[in-house]
Amino acid sequence: MSDKVQITFDEENKICVLEPEKYRETDQLKNESMEFIKKVLSLDETITQITETLENYAKKIEQQKLRAIGERNKVETESENRKKKIMELNNLLNEKKAELERYSTEFESIQKVESEQKHLIEKLSNNEA
């Protein structure tokens, strides 16, 4: 660079400190920089939108995961409840079988007593006649 500053005039008769070629290059660089800034801002906006979309999806996924966990817990609980119910019904069935066995034995005993009493009555009736 030289120590001398060259002053020129542009097409609009404005004073220019830079040479016309350097001024055009600087102006072109300014325009390219503005375009680059616009692209960066557009990229930032796109990234923000994508981030928001991904956050929304993440929230929905988390909700679905919690719902799935709740459903799985329900299924496990229902399975346990069914096992308990089956055990209760089996216990009740065993109690009813035992009760039936007692009643059957009692019935047989009563029939035996009845038969013995009828036989005794018949025997006594035959002796009196």
Steps between C-alpha positions, in 0.01 A plus 500: 500500500616846430476788738323705240127495494347522161174687483267432208145570399242240410219515240284704732784739567547384853843511652661158528808417698531154347589424146196418289600132465554459874176684567311258271666204669414640842143565392476148356641360825241700694219359283635147532528548875139616518390193300704279730342661807154444349584134438635460853184657644287274282702201617457609861124529450488156339704351783267662754196352324661157481597520867144593599361218288741250654414623850130453424568149372710428808211610725256281306739206515544547874122510547462183296777331698326587827169379359662175387654451845158558656339250263772245571446546874126453447562177310736372768252593773216336307709186460569492873132566575398213275744266673359604839144454373585153365651408837191630682270307268709183539485539879125550483468197272702289744284621789184414305641155412580438868151619595348272235704209635375575855139522380537180298642318801225643721236402244635146481502484880140626518395249232665223700323613819171526309550154356580360844195674647272369222640154552445531876145630446428215261646250744295644785189508281547135408544397864175671605293366223 
